[in-house]
């Protein structure tokens, strides 16, 4: 169990680091983004695989809320905006495989001439499409709720940054 979680966390940290690096932030925030990506992706992995959450969107919401809370804490410590740390950590949890499968089933639906196959493809399309939309919304809402709750503090995080 631990091996699978650590492997998932490692690859999420690698992806979080890469996405953060692409935005050219300060060096200290790269490691924080990778850390948040690993924690959140590992948390979602544990919720779905070992606690048997039926809905990926709920587990994703909880993980993105975790990213938001930890991002606020790390931003205060590092005296940097929380968005710089939190948003690159969200990107590894975007449901790309579900979006790909939704498009694949939509194309199969369009090309198929068998009525039963068309029905199956359409059902699969909507299943993957709705999963993609719900997980993406869960990511956005989960981190946004935290950033909105601590909206006033986000202005004070960088106030004395140059004095250190």
C-alpha positions in Angstrom: 0.0 0.0 0.0 2.7 2.5 1.0 4.7 1.8 -2.1 1.8 2.7 -4.4 1.0 5.8 -2.5 4.7 7.0 -2.5 5.0 6.2 -6.3 1.8 8.2 -6.9 3.1 11.1 -4.8 6.5 11.1 -6.5 5.1 11.4 -10.0 2.6 14.0 -8.9 5.5 16.0 -7.3 7.4 15.7 -10.5 4.5 17.0 -12.5 3.8 19.8 -10.0 7.4 20.8 -10.2 7.4 20.9 -14.0 4.2 22.9 -14.2 5.5 25.3 -11.6 8.8 25.6 -13.4 7.0 26.5 -16.7 5.5 29.6 -15.0 9.0 30.8 -13.9 8.3 31.5 -10.3 10.9 32.2 -7.5 13.0 29.1 -6.8 11.6 28.6 -3.3 8.1 28.1 -4.6 9.0 25.3 -6.9 9.6 22.9 -4.1 6.5 24.1 -2.3 4.4 23.4 -5.4 5.9 20.0 -5.8 5.3 19.2 -2.2 1.6 20.3 -2.4 1.1 18.3 -5.6 2.5 15.2 -3.9 0.4 15.6 -0.8 -2.9 16.4 -2.6 -2.5 13.6 -5.2 -1.5 11.1 -2.6 -4.4 12.1 -0.5 -6.8 11.7 -3.4 -5.2 8.4 -4.3 -5.7 7.1 -0.7 -9.3 8.3 -0.7 -10.2 6.6 -3.9 -8.2 3.4 -3.6 -8.2 2.6 0.1 -11.2 4.4 1.5 -13.3 3.5 -1.6 -14.7 6.9 -2.3 -17.3 6.2 -5.0 -17.0 9.7 -6.6 -13.7 10.9 -7.9 -15.0 14.5 -7.8 -15.5 14.4 -4.0 -12.0 13.1 -3.4 -10.7 15.7 -5.8 -12.6 18.4 -4.0 -11.1 17.4 -0.6 -7.6 17.2 -2.1 -7.9 20.6 -3.7 -9.2 22.1 -0.5 -6.2 20.6 1.2 -4.0 22.3 -1.4 -5.7 25.6 -0.7 -5.2 25.3 3.1 -1.6 24.2 2.9 -0.9 26.7 0.2 -2.1 29.5 2.5 0.2 28.3 5.3 3.2 27.9 3.0 2.5 31.3 1.3 2.6 32.9 4.7 5.9 31.3 5.6 7.5 32.0 2.3 5.9 35.5 1.9 4.6 34.8 -1.5 1.1 34.8 -3.0 -0.7 31.5 -2.4 -1.8 31.2 -6.0 1.8 30.9 -7.1 2.2 27.8 -4.9 -1.3 26.3 -5.2 -2.3 26.5 -8.8 0.7 24.5 -10.3 -0.1 21.8 -7.7 -3.6 21.4 -9.0 -2.6 20.6 -12.6 -1.5 17.0 -12.0 -5.0 16.2 -10.9 -6.7 17.4 -14.1 -8.6 14.4 -15.5 -7.0 14.2 -18.9 -7.6 10.5 -19.4 -11.3 11.0 -18.8 -11.4 13.8 -21.3 -9.5 11.7 -23.9 -11.9 8.8 -23.4 -14.9 11.1 -23.7 -13.7 12.4 -27.0 -12.8 8.8 -28.2 -16.3 7.6 -27.4 -17.9 10.6 -29.0 -16.0 9.9 -32.3 -16.9 6.2 -32.0 -20.6 7.2 -31.6 -20.5 9.4 -34.7 -18.8 6.7 -36.8 -20.8 3.7 -35.7 -23.8 2.5 -37.6 -25.0 -0.1 -35.2 -27.8 1.3 -32.9 -26.8 -0.8 -29.9 -23.1 0.3 -30.3 -24.2 3.9 -30.7 -26.2 3.7 -27.5 -23.2 2.2 -25.6 -20.8 4.8 -27.0 -23.2 7.6 -26.0 -23.6 6.4 -22.5 -19.8 6.0 -22.1 -19.3 9.5 -23.6 -21.6 11.1 -21.0 -20.0 9.1 -18.2 -16.5 10.2 -19.0 -17.6 13.8 -19.9 -19.5 14.3 -16.7 -16.6 12.9 -14.7 -14.2 15.3 -16.5 -16.5 18.3 -15.8 -17.2 17.4 -12.2 -13.5 16.8 -11.3 -12.5 20.0 -13.0 -15.1 21.9 -11.1 -14.1 20.2 -7.9 -10.5 21.4 -8.4 -11.5 24.9 -9.1 -14.1 25.2 -6.3 -11.9 23.4 -3.7 -8.9 25.7 -4.0 -11.1 28.8 -4.6 -13.0 28.3 -1.4 -9.8 28.4 0.6 -8.4 31.4 -1.2 -11.7 33.3 -0.7 -11.9 32.4 3.0 -8.4 33.8 3.5 -8.8 36.6 1.0 -7.8 39.4 3.4 -4.7 37.5 4.5 -3.5 37.0 0.9 -2.8 40.7 0.7 -0.7 40.7 3.9 1.4 37.7 2.9 3.8 39.7 0.7 3.7 42.9 2.7 7.0 42.6 4.5 8.7 40.2 2.0 11.6 42.4 1.2 12.6 43.0 4.8 13.9 39.4 5.3 
